[in-house]
Amino acid sequence: MAHGRYTVGDVMTRDVLAAARTAGFKEVVTAMESRQVTAVPVVDGDRRVVGVVSEADLLAKEEYRDHVPGLVEQERDLDRTAKAGAVTVGDLMTTPAITVSSTDLLPRAARLMAEHQVKRLPVVDRDGVLQGVVSRVDLLKVFLRPDEDVAAEVRREVVDRLLPVSHHSVEVAVSNGVVSLSGTVRDDGLVPLVERLARGVEGVVDVECSLSVPPRARPSPMP
């Protein structure tokens, strides 16, 4: 993975299981079990994503196996009861699919997953063609960055840029993703910004900031 702001393309899975609309119920269950995935993008003949079929879609059949819904229940849960009788992916899938681009930043993918309560998102190009899938686990890959890489980025992108005069007096240490900033700076007004931007570096778990201004650099009180 590259340094800097990580994109979906940096962490996504490219070897993706996809299903056609015409795939059968048992066929897709077998494939999902084999690949150990909880959802599968549904694509057309040009590999454009047209929907997603998930475990929740498939479980509607089991939910209504020994239960015949009444008219009121059918009207209330029309989508679920329809899926209970489906035999092909085209009738099972949820559409439209919630997708992301490979150039989207990770926070956008995380917000979409939270908003729509899904665990995986198809990754598509500008034409809607499937490029991969990004999952919750993929988004956590940034926390596997070596501490030395995180420290180097905090130094380069935060400390050196914001504190060009006093950066040599600032120490950056990282342990298990926790960044420690210590030393002295000339302008204590920049300290909150340094801490905030350090938290924004991919792979940072927390920031412990003890930067201070040396007594001689503090302005003298007015007489």
KOLSE-170183 format. One record per residue (C-alpha): residue number from 0; chain; z, x, y. Coordinates in steps of 0.2 Angstrom, whole numbers. Example, Ala and Ser with C-alpha at 12.3 -4.5 7.8 and 13.67 -1.06 7.14 Angstrom:
<rs>
<r lumza="0" marfi="A" pz="39" px="62" py="-22"/>
<r lumza="1" marfi="A" pz="36" px="68" py="-5"/>
</rs>
This chain:
<rs>
<r lumza="0" marfi="A" pz="0" px="0" py="0"/>
<r lumza="1" marfi="A" pz="-4" px="6" py="17"/>
<r lumza="2" marfi="A" pz="8" px="10" py="31"/>
<r lumza="3" marfi="A" pz="10" px="-2" py="46"/>
<r lumza="4" marfi="A" pz="10" px="-21" py="46"/>
<r lumza="5" marfi="A" pz="7" px="-26" py="28"/>
<r lumza="6" marfi="A" pz="-6" px="-40" py="25"/>
<r lumza="7" marfi="A" pz="-8" px="-52" py="10"/>
<r lumza="8" marfi="A" pz="-22" px="-41" py="4"/>
<r lumza="9" marfi="A" pz="-10" px="-26" py="2"/>
<r lumza="10" marfi="A" pz="1" px="-35" py="-10"/>
<r lumza="11" marfi="A" pz="-9" px="-49" py="-18"/>
<r lumza="12" marfi="A" pz="-14" px="-50" py="-37"/>
<r lumza="13" marfi="A" pz="-33" px="-48" py="-38"/>
<r lumza="14" marfi="A" pz="-35" px="-51" py="-57"/>
<r lumza="15" marfi="A" pz="-33" px="-70" py="-55"/>
<r lumza="16" marfi="A" pz="-34" px="-84" py="-68"/>
<r lumza="17" marfi="A" pz="-44" px="-99" py="-61"/>
<r lumza="18" marfi="A" pz="-50" px="-115" py="-68"/>
<r lumza="19" marfi="A" pz="-65" px="-126" py="-66"/>
<r lumza="20" marfi="A" pz="-64" px="-145" py="-62"/>
<r lumza="21" marfi="A" pz="-70" px="-149" py="-80"/>
<r lumza="22" marfi="A" pz="-57" px="-138" py="-89"/>
<r lumza="23" marfi="A" pz="-46" px="-149" py="-101"/>
<r lumza="24" marfi="A" pz="-27" px="-152" py="-100"/>
<r lumza="25" marfi="A" pz="-23" px="-142" py="-115"/>
<r lumza="26" marfi="A" pz="-35" px="-128" py="-110"/>
<r lumza="27" marfi="A" pz="-26" px="-125" py="-94"/>
<r lumza="28" marfi="A" pz="-8" px="-126" py="-101"/>
<r lumza="29" marfi="A" pz="-13" px="-113" py="-114"/>
<r lumza="30" marfi="A" pz="-20" px="-102" py="-101"/>
<r lumza="31" marfi="A" pz="-5" px="-103" py="-90"/>
<r lumza="32" marfi="A" pz="7" px="-100" py="-104"/>
<r lumza="33" marfi="A" pz="-4" px="-85" py="-109"/>
<r lumza="34" marfi="A" pz="-4" px="-77" py="-92"/>
<r lumza="35" marfi="A" pz="14" px="-82" py="-87"/>
<r lumza="36" marfi="A" pz="9" px="-91" py="-71"/>
<r lumza="37" marfi="A" pz="15" px="-107" py="-64"/>
<r lumza="38" marfi="A" pz="0" px="-113" py="-54"/>
<r lumza="39" marfi="A" pz="-19" px="-110" py="-55"/>
<r lumza="40" marfi="A" pz="-32" px="-111" py="-42"/>
<r lumza="41" marfi="A" pz="-47" px="-123" py="-46"/>
<r lumza="42" marfi="A" pz="-64" px="-117" py="-41"/>
<r lumza="43" marfi="A" pz="-81" px="-124" py="-40"/>
<r lumza="44" marfi="A" pz="-97" px="-115" py="-46"/>
<r lumza="45" marfi="A" pz="-97" px="-103" py="-32"/>
<r lumza="46" marfi="A" pz="-79" px="-98" py="-34"/>
<r lumza="47" marfi="A" pz="-73" px="-108" py="-19"/>
<r lumza="48" marfi="A" pz="-56" px="-115" py="-20"/>
<r lumza="49" marfi="A" pz="-56" px="-134" py="-21"/>
<r lumza="50" marfi="A" pz="-38" px="-137" py="-26"/>
<r lumza="51" marfi="A" pz="-23" px="-130" py="-36"/>
<r lumza="52" marfi="A" pz="-16" px="-136" py="-53"/>
<r lumza="53" marfi="A" pz="3" px="-132" py="-55"/>
<r lumza="54" marfi="A" pz="16" px="-135" py="-68"/>
<r lumza="55" marfi="A" pz="22" px="-150" py="-57"/>
<r lumza="56" marfi="A" pz="5" px="-158" py="-59"/>
<r lumza="57" marfi="A" pz="5" px="-156" py="-78"/>
<r lumza="58" marfi="A" pz="23" px="-162" py="-80"/>
<r lumza="59" marfi="A" pz="18" px="-179" py="-74"/>
<r lumza="60" marfi="A" pz="11" px="-182" py="-92"/>
<r lumza="61" marfi="A" pz="27" px="-178" py="-100"/>
<r lumza="62" marfi="A" pz="37" px="-188" py="-87"/>
<r lumza="63" marfi="A" pz="28" px="-204" py="-91"/>
<r lumza="64" marfi="A" pz="26" px="-201" py="-110"/>
<r lumza="65" marfi="A" pz="38" px="-214" py="-116"/>
<r lumza="66" marfi="A" pz="39" px="-224" py="-100"/>
<r lumza="67" marfi="A" pz="26" px="-237" py="-94"/>
<r lumza="68" marfi="A" pz="28" px="-239" py="-75"/>
<r lumza="69" marfi="A" pz="28" px="-256" py="-67"/>
<r lumza="70" marfi="A" pz="17" px="-261" py="-53"/>
<r lumza="71" marfi="A" pz="30" px="-257" py="-39"/>
<r lumza="72" marfi="A" pz="33" px="-240" py="-47"/>
<r lumza="73" marfi="A" pz="14" px="-237" py="-49"/>
<r lumza="74" marfi="A" pz="11" px="-241" py="-30"/>
<r lumza="75" marfi="A" pz="26" px="-230" py="-25"/>
<r lumza="76" marfi="A" pz="21" px="-215" py="-36"/>
<r lumza="77" marfi="A" pz="2" px="-218" py="-37"/>
<r lumza="78" marfi="A" pz="-2" px="-199" py="-37"/>
<r lumza="79" marfi="A" pz="11" px="-195" py="-51"/>
<r lumza="80" marfi="A" pz="6" px="-210" py="-62"/>
<r lumza="81" marfi="A" pz="-13" px="-206" py="-60"/>
<r lumza="82" marfi="A" pz="-10" px="-188" py="-65"/>
<r lumza="83" marfi="A" pz="0" px="-194" py="-80"/>
<r lumza="84" marfi="A" pz="-16" px="-201" py="-87"/>
<r lumza="85" marfi="A" pz="-27" px="-186" py="-82"/>
<r lumza="86" marfi="A" pz="-36" px="-176" py="-95"/>
<r lumza="87" marfi="A" pz="-46" px="-164" py="-84"/>
<r lumza="88" marfi="A" pz="-41" px="-152" py="-71"/>
<r lumza="89" marfi="A" pz="-51" px="-161" py="-58"/>
<r lumza="90" marfi="A" pz="-40" px="-176" py="-60"/>
<r lumza="91" marfi="A" pz="-24" px="-166" py="-61"/>
<r lumza="92" marfi="A" pz="-26" px="-154" py="-46"/>
<r lumza="93" marfi="A" pz="-18" px="-156" py="-29"/>
<r lumza="94" marfi="A" pz="-30" px="-155" py="-15"/>
<r lumza="95" marfi="A" pz="-33" px="-148" py="-2"/>
<r lumza="96" marfi="A" pz="-26" px="-132" py="-8"/>
<r lumza="97" marfi="A" pz="-15" px="-122" py="4"/>
<r lumza="98" marfi="A" pz="-23" px="-105" py="6"/>
<r lumza="99" marfi="A" pz="-21" px="-89" py="15"/>
<r lumza="100" marfi="A" pz="-33" px="-75" py="20"/>
<r lumza="101" marfi="A" pz="-31" px="-57" py="14"/>
<r lumza="102" marfi="A" pz="-30" px="-52" py="32"/>
<r lumza="103" marfi="A" pz="-15" px="-63" py="36"/>
<r lumza="104" marfi="A" pz="2" px="-55" py="38"/>
<r lumza="105" marfi="A" pz="16" px="-57" py="25"/>
<r lumza="106" marfi="A" pz="27" px="-68" py="37"/>
<r lumza="107" marfi="A" pz="13" px="-81" py="38"/>
<r lumza="108" marfi="A" pz="12" px="-82" py="19"/>
<r lumza="109" marfi="A" pz="30" px="-84" py="17"/>
<r lumza="110" marfi="A" pz="31" px="-98" py="30"/>
<r lumza="111" marfi="A" pz="17" px="-107" py="21"/>
<r lumza="112" marfi="A" pz="26" px="-106" py="5"/>
<r lumza="113" marfi="A" pz="42" px="-112" py="12"/>
<r lumza="114" marfi="A" pz="34" px="-126" py="22"/>
<r lumza="115" marfi="A" pz="24" px="-133" py="7"/>
<r lumza="116" marfi="A" pz="37" px="-128" py="-6"/>
<r lumza="117" marfi="A" pz="25" px="-118" py="-17"/>
<r lumza="118" marfi="A" pz="28" px="-102" py="-26"/>
<r lumza="119" marfi="A" pz="10" px="-95" py="-25"/>
<r lumza="120" marfi="A" pz="-5" px="-96" py="-13"/>
<r lumza="121" marfi="A" pz="-24" px="-93" py="-17"/>
<r lumza="122" marfi="A" pz="-31" px="-80" py="-6"/>
<r lumza="123" marfi="A" pz="-48" px="-84" py="0"/>
<r lumza="124" marfi="A" pz="-62" px="-76" py="12"/>
<r lumza="125" marfi="A" pz="-69" px="-84" py="27"/>
<r lumza="126" marfi="A" pz="-81" px="-95" py="15"/>
<r lumza="127" marfi="A" pz="-66" px="-101" py="5"/>
<r lumza="128" marfi="A" pz="-71" px="-90" py="-10"/>
<r lumza="129" marfi="A" pz="-56" px="-85" py="-21"/>
<r lumza="130" marfi="A" pz="-51" px="-66" py="-19"/>
<r lumza="131" marfi="A" pz="-34" px="-66" py="-27"/>
<r lumza="132" marfi="A" pz="-17" px="-75" py="-27"/>
<r lumza="133" marfi="A" pz="-1" px="-70" py="-18"/>
<r lumza="134" marfi="A" pz="16" px="-75" py="-25"/>
<r lumza="135" marfi="A" pz="34" px="-75" py="-19"/>
<r lumza="136" marfi="A" pz="37" px="-59" py="-30"/>
<r lumza="137" marfi="A" pz="22" px="-51" py="-22"/>
<r lumza="138" marfi="A" pz="29" px="-53" py="-4"/>
<r lumza="139" marfi="A" pz="45" px="-44" py="-10"/>
<r lumza="140" marfi="A" pz="34" px="-28" py="-15"/>
<r lumza="141" marfi="A" pz="37" px="-22" py="3"/>
<r lumza="142" marfi="A" pz="55" px="-19" py="-1"/>
<r lumza="143" marfi="A" pz="50" px="-6" py="-15"/>
<r lumza="144" marfi="A" pz="44" px="6" py="-2"/>
<r lumza="145" marfi="A" pz="53" px="23" py="-3"/>
<r lumza="146" marfi="A" pz="66" px="26" py="10"/>
<r lumza="147" marfi="A" pz="58" px="41" py="16"/>
<r lumza="148" marfi="A" pz="42" px="31" py="20"/>
<r lumza="149" marfi="A" pz="52" px="18" py="29"/>
<r lumza="150" marfi="A" pz="61" px="31" py="39"/>
<r lumza="151" marfi="A" pz="45" px="40" py="44"/>
<r lumza="152" marfi="A" pz="38" px="23" py="50"/>
<r lumza="153" marfi="A" pz="53" px="19" py="60"/>
<r lumza="154" marfi="A" pz="53" px="36" py="68"/>
<r lumza="155" marfi="A" pz="34" px="36" py="72"/>
<r lumza="156" marfi="A" pz="31" px="18" py="77"/>
<r lumza="157" marfi="A" pz="48" px="14" py="85"/>
<r lumza="158" marfi="A" pz="58" px="29" py="91"/>
<r lumza="159" marfi="A" pz="44" px="40" py="96"/>
<r lumza="160" marfi="A" pz="35" px="26" py="105"/>
<r lumza="161" marfi="A" pz="50" px="18" py="114"/>
<r lumza="162" marfi="A" pz="60" px="34" py="118"/>
<r lumza="163" marfi="A" pz="47" px="47" py="122"/>
<r lumza="164" marfi="A" pz="60" px="57" py="132"/>
<r lumza="165" marfi="A" pz="76" px="56" py="121"/>
<r lumza="166" marfi="A" pz="68" px="53" py="104"/>
<r lumza="167" marfi="A" pz="73" px="71" py="99"/>
<r lumza="168" marfi="A" pz="91" px="66" py="101"/>
<r lumza="169" marfi="A" pz="90" px="51" py="89"/>
<r lumza="170" marfi="A" pz="93" px="52" py="71"/>
<r lumza="171" marfi="A" pz="84" px="40" py="58"/>
<r lumza="172" marfi="A" pz="91" px="38" py="41"/>
<r lumza="173" marfi="A" pz="87" px="25" py="28"/>
<r lumza="174" marfi="A" pz="97" px="21" py="12"/>
<r lumza="175" marfi="A" pz="92" px="7" py="0"/>
<r lumza="176" marfi="A" pz="81" px="0" py="14"/>
<r lumza="177" marfi="A" pz="96" px="0" py="27"/>
<r lumza="178" marfi="A" pz="91" px="9" py="43"/>
<r lumza="179" marfi="A" pz="104" px="19" py="52"/>
<r lumza="180" marfi="A" pz="100" px="24" py="70"/>
<r lumza="181" marfi="A" pz="112" px="36" py="79"/>
<r lumza="182" marfi="A" pz="112" px="48" py="93"/>
<r lumza="183" marfi="A" pz="110" px="47" py="112"/>
<r lumza="184" marfi="A" pz="97" px="39" py="123"/>
<r lumza="185" marfi="A" pz="94" px="39" py="142"/>
<r lumza="186" marfi="A" pz="92" px="21" py="144"/>
<r lumza="187" marfi="A" pz="104" px="10" py="135"/>
<r lumza="188" marfi="A" pz="93" px="-5" py="140"/>
<r lumza="189" marfi="A" pz="81" px="0" py="127"/>
<r lumza="190" marfi="A" pz="93" px="0" py="113"/>
<r lumza="191" marfi="A" pz="92" px="-19" py="108"/>
<r lumza="192" marfi="A" pz="73" px="-17" py="108"/>
<r lumza="193" marfi="A" pz="73" px="-2" py="97"/>
<r lumza="194" marfi="A" pz="85" px="-11" py="85"/>
<r lumza="195" marfi="A" pz="74" px="-27" py="85"/>
<r lumza="196" marfi="A" pz="57" px="-17" py="82"/>
<r lumza="197" marfi="A" pz="66" px="-7" py="68"/>
<r lumza="198" marfi="A" pz="70" px="-23" py="59"/>
<r lumza="199" marfi="A" pz="52" px="-28" py="60"/>
<r lumza="200" marfi="A" pz="46" px="-13" py="50"/>
<r lumza="201" marfi="A" pz="41" px="-18" py="32"/>
<r lumza="202" marfi="A" pz="53" px="-14" py="19"/>
<r lumza="203" marfi="A" pz="69" px="-14" py="31"/>
<r lumza="204" marfi="A" pz="83" px="-23" py="23"/>
<r lumza="205" marfi="A" pz="95" px="-21" py="38"/>
<r lumza="206" marfi="A" pz="98" px="-10" py="54"/>
<r lumza="207" marfi="A" pz="114" px="-1" py="58"/>
<r lumza="208" marfi="A" pz="112" px="4" py="76"/>
<r lumza="209" marfi="A" pz="125" px="16" py="85"/>
<r lumza="210" marfi="A" pz="114" px="23" py="99"/>
<r lumza="211" marfi="A" pz="123" px="27" py="115"/>
<r lumza="212" marfi="A" pz="121" px="34" py="132"/>
<r lumza="213" marfi="A" pz="130" px="50" py="136"/>
<r lumza="214" marfi="A" pz="143" px="48" py="149"/>
<r lumza="215" marfi="A" pz="134" px="60" py="161"/>
<r lumza="216" marfi="A" pz="119" px="49" py="161"/>
<r lumza="217" marfi="A" pz="128" px="33" py="166"/>
<r lumza="218" marfi="A" pz="126" px="28" py="184"/>
<r lumza="219" marfi="A" pz="141" px="32" py="195"/>
<r lumza="220" marfi="A" pz="151" px="17" py="201"/>
<r lumza="221" marfi="A" pz="148" px="11" py="219"/>
<r lumza="222" marfi="A" pz="161" px="17" py="231"/>
</rs>
